[in-house]
């Protein structure tokens, strides 16, 4: 039966509007997750996968090392499809149904190349472009996924064919935000450190942020006016930081596994790193989130804050917190001041005026319940020389059980009496004097 030209035209118009109704507009808020160095097929990866799926993201991006230990065909479905098959387009594995649309966008990592080629990866996924490095758009963001490996035939140097491709594509982009995804981090204070040959001129080409992995930690850095993230806590072993921290580093964390939840629309991009206990570790905004009427997402803890099984806390209540590993690496949760939730390289007048304001408490969140590993953290105050934390079982802080003066924005307590509720607060000392106390948070110890 032949269709008339009128029927074909009407069908095409209907198909177009049906497709347009499901694709996000630039003004729509899109949620995506970022996971890195995750593909071990272990319980930590399972925890991170459950965390990510609880956000119901539109799609998932990876920053590499999808398939440990050597990128082989025999392990790829167990390491990836077991947990993320419902996001993978044209899924061919054994764990269930795939996605009818492209919702999983991986980057190649060094472990994905360890078998001498990337063929298991390339055969497993159906990806845009040449599948090794590619671009895609979603809502208000344009994504550029790179292959930073030495095996990449288009090269990985700043003057390589791949870099020229990126420069041309980013320069032509008309969307509000351009986000680069790579495995090797251009800047990192982690075990492997910064990868100098990946220090391309991303900012000049139009990038708003660069997301990387490789080091098994979380770090946010500012370099040459651009925000860089290292996000390698997706499931493989926890990593350590170097003794010499890069001056570009602003926040570092490796206490627990986790992932990034990112919200983007035509006004802003909001990056959050959340650990598998659903604790918000870091939040950073590029753009103006105040223009959005969308609800603020604040994770609530679902379980106690946990460390790797081999870790033991040795910090006394009034001593500098330390972690003494037996076989696992040293762990950190440290901040350095950030002056504004944008890409500013120096403190603004507003930040300077707020230098004596009260700190914002971060962890544990208000009214949290913890039974072990009591780590307290707050947002640093610019120009603060010391912090004073008080923890008391009385809401009026009349007789604090713990009272400590800190140089950094964290404090660890090795143990706390059970079946008690505590209140904690922090104040900062700047060049002038002690500022006001923060809002008091409540902590329940069952």
N, C-alpha and C positions, 0 to 999 in steps of 0.2 A: 504494500500500500504506500503510495507516494504522498508526502506531506506537501501542502501548499506553501508558497513562500510566506504567506501571512501567518500560518501556523508556526513555521520555523522562526519567524521574527518574534512572535509572541512568546515562544518557548525560550528564546535567547534573552529577551527582556526579563522574563520571570526568573530565569537562572541567575542573571546578574543581580537583581534585587535580593534574591534569596541569599546569595553569597555575601553581598554587602551587609546584610542584616546580621551575619554572624562574625564578620571580621571586625576587630576593634578599631574605633576611630582614634585619632591622635588625642582627643580630649578625654577618652576613656582611660581609667586607671587600669593598667595591666600589672599583674603580679607574676614574677618569675623567680625561680630558685637557682642558686649557683652552688654546685658541689665540686670538690676537687680531691684528687688522690684518694679515691674512695673504693676502687674496684678490687676488694679483697674477699668478698663473699662471706664476711664474718658478721658477728652480732653488732659491732659498732656501725657497720654500713647499714644493717637492718634498722638500727635505731635512727640513723640520719634519714633514711628513706621514709620511715614513719613520720618523722618531724616534718620533712618537706611536703609529704602528701597531706598533712593536716592543714597546710596553708591553701590547698587546692589551687596550685599555681597554674597559670595558662600554659607554661612550658618550663623546661629545665635546661640549664646550660651547664656544661662541665668544663673545668680548666685542665683536663688531662689526667693521665694515669688511670684509665678506665678499667684496665685488665691486668692485674698483678698475677704472677711475677714477671712474665715475659711476653705478654700480648698474644698468647697462643689461642688457636681455635677451640681447643678442648675446654678452656676455662672461661671463655668470653660470655657465654649465656648464663652460666652460674654467677659470674661476677657482676653482670649488668642486668640482663633480662629478668633474673630472679626477682629483682626489686623494682625495676623501672619499665617492664615490658609494656604496660598500659600507656606509656608516653612515647614509645618507639614506633615510628612510621614504618609500615610494611614489615612488621616484626616476624621473624622466621623461627623463633625459639620454641621451647617446650612449656613455658610457664604460664601461658594464657594468651588472651587476645591482645593485639597491638592497638595502636592509635590509628584512626582514620585520617588524621592530619599530622603534620610535622610538629611534634611537641618535645623532642629531645634533641639537643644540639651539642654534641661533644667536640672537644678539641683533642688533638693527638698529644700524648705525652711520651716521655722517653721509655716508659715501660710498655707502651703500645707498639714501640718499634723494636723491642729487644729480640724478637725472633728473626731479625734481619730484614723484615719488610713490614709494611702496615696492612698486608692483605687480609688477615683475619678481621681487622677493624673495618676495612673498606668493604669487605664482603658482608659483614654483619649489619652495617648501617646503610640506609638510603638517605644521602645528604645532598644539599645543593651544590652547584658548581662542580669542581673537580674532587670534592669531598675531603680533601686534605686541608685546604683553606678555602673559606667561602664567606658569603654575606647573606643576611636575611633581615627583614624588617618585621616589626611587630608593634602596632600602636604608634607611639611617638618616638620609638627608638630604632636606630639602625645598628645592627650588630655585625662585627667583623671578626670571624674566628680564624686564628692564624695557626700555622704549623711551625713552631719555633725549633724543631729538631734539626740536627745537622744532616740527617738523611734526606731532608726535603730538597727535591730536585730544583725547585725555584729559589733556593737559598734562604738564609735567615739573617743576613747582614742588612744594615741600614740602606745599602745601595743595591740590594738584591732585586730580582724580578718580582718576588712576593711583596717586598716593601713598596716597589713602584706601583704594583697593583693596588695595595692598600691606600697609598697617597691619592691615586686617581679616583678610587671609589669613594673615599671619605670626602674629598674635595667636591665631588658631584652630589653628595647627599643633601637633601633638602629637609630632612626631619629634624626636630628640635635637639635630639641627643644622639651622639655617636659613641658606642661602647666597644672596646677592643677586648677580645678574649685570647689569651695565650697561656701556654704551660710554663715556660721558663720565665721567671719574674725579672723585669728590668731592674727593680730595686727590691732588696730583701735583707733583713737582719737575721734570717734563719740559718740553719746548718749549711745549706748549699750557697747561700748568699746571692748577691746581685749578679745578673748575667748581662755583662756589658754589651755584647753584640745585639741584645734585644732592646737597647736604649735608643729606639728610633725616635724620630721627631714627631711623636704622636700629637702633641699639643698643637704644633703649627699646622698639621694636616687636618685638624678639626676634632680630635678625640676629646670627650668629656670625662672618661675614666678608662683605666686599664685594669683588667682582672686577670690574675695569674694563679698558679699553684706551685708544685714542685717541692717547696718547703712545707713540712707538715705542721703548720701553725696558722694563726690568723694575724695579719698585720695590715695596718693602714698607713700609707706614707703620702707625703706631698713632695713632689720634685718638679722644679721648673714650672710651677703653676698648674700642675696636673695631679689628680688623685690616682694613686695606685693601690691596689689591694692584692694581698697574698691570701689565698683561701685553700689550704691543704689539709683540713681536718675532717675529710669526708668518710674515713673509715680505716685507713691503714694506720700504722704505728704513729704515736704522737712524737713530734720532733722538738728540738731545742733551739734556742737562740744563741748567737755568737756573743762572746764577751764584749766585743766592740759593736755597739748598736749604731746603725746609720743615723746621721743627723736628720734625715728626712722622715724618720719613723715617728708616728704619732700615737699609735696604740698597738700593743702586742698581747697575744693571748694564746696559750696552748694547754690549758688545764683540762680540756674536754673536747670531744668531737662535736661537730655542728655544721651548719650551712648558712648561706646568705639568703635572706628574703629581700627582694628588690621590688619596689613599686615605682612605676613610671607613667607619666602622662605628659601633656604638652607644657606643663608648668614646672615640673621638678622630677628628679630621680631620688628616691629614698633608699639607701642601703642599710640593712640591718644584719648583723651577725648574731645568730641565736644558737646556743649550744643544745645538745640533745636532751637536757633537762628543762628545755624551754625557757632558759634565762637569756634575756637580752644583754649581750656583751658590748655591742657597739652600734651606734646609729649615726649616719652621716647623710646630709642632704645637699644635693647640687640643684640649684634653682630656687624657687620660692614656693615652699609647701604651704604657706599661709593663704595662697590663692585657691587652694583646693578645699572643697567641702566634704571630701571623703573622710570616713571614720579613721581615727588613729588606731593602728594595730599595736597592741602591747601584749607580748607573750606572758603567760602565767606559768610558773613552775609546775611541772607534772610529777616530779619526784625529787629526791634529794640530790644535791650537787655531788657528783662522783668524780674521782680521779682514776687513773689507771690502777689496776689491781696491785701493782708492785710498789705504789707510792706510800710513803708514811709521812705524816705531818710532824714536825719537830718544834714548831714555834710555841714558845711560852706566851702567856697573855700579854706581857708588856715588852716582848722582844721583837726584833725585826723578823717578819715572817720568812720562813725558808722551807724548801721542800728537799728532803734527802732521798734521792732515788737509790734503789738497789740495783736494778738492771735497766730501768727506763730512764730517758733523758730528763734533764732539769726542766721544770715547768715554771711558767711565768704568767702573771696577769698584771701588766703595767701600762700606765698611761703617760703621755706627755701632753702638755696643753694644746688644745686646738682653739683658735681664736674666733672662728665663726663657722656655721655649717655650710660654707661655700668654699671656693677655691682660693681664698685670700692667703697671701704668703706672709703677712704681718698683721698684728692685732689692730683692729679697727678702733676708732674713738669710742664706740659703744663698749667694746671689750675692755678697753682701758678704764672706762668709767665704772665698769662692773668688777674691777679687780679685787674689791673688798667684799663682794657679795657672798652669800652663803653657798657652799657646794651643793650640787645636786646628787642625791644618793642614787646608786645604781644597783648594787647587788649586796645582799639578797633584796628582792623587791619587798615592798611593804606587806606585812602580814604573811610572809612566807613561812613555811614549815620545813626545818632542816634538822636532821638527826646526826649529821657528821660533816666534817670539812667546812668549817665556818670561815668563809672568805668574805670580807667586807670591802666594797669598792665604791668610789664616788668620782664624779667628773672633776678634774682638776680646775683650779682657779688660776687665771693668768697672773704671773708675778708672785705667786704664793711661795713662801720659803719653808713653811711648815704647816702641818695639819694636826688637829687635836680631835681624837675620837673618844667618845664616851659610850659605854654599854652598861645598862642598868636594868634591874628587874622592877624598878619603880619608874613610873611615867614622868615623875618630876625630876629625875636624875639627882636625887638627894644623896645617894651613896653608891656611886658607880662601881660595879664589879671590875670593870676594865676601863682604864683611862691611859691613853697612850699618845705620844707626840711622834708624828711621822714626817718623813721627807717626801715619800711617794704617796699616791692616792689609793693605797690598799692596806689592809690589815687582816691578819689571819689569827684565829684562836684555835688552839689544838683540841680543846674539849670544853663543853658547857654542861652544867648540871641539867638533868632531864626533868620533864614535866614542869617546865618553867617558861614564862613569856618574858622576853627582854625588849628593851627599847634602845635604839642607837641613834646618834647624831654626830655631826662633824662640823668643825669650823676651820677657817683658814687664816693664817697670818701672812700679811703682805708686807711691803716695805714700811707701811705705816704702823698697823697694829692688828690685833685679832678682830676678824669680822664677826658677823652674826652667825649664830648656830643654824644649821640646816633644819629643815623639817625632820621630825623624829619618825623613824620607821620602827615597826613592831616585828619581832622575830619569835616564832613559836618553836620550842624544842620539845618534842613529844616524849 
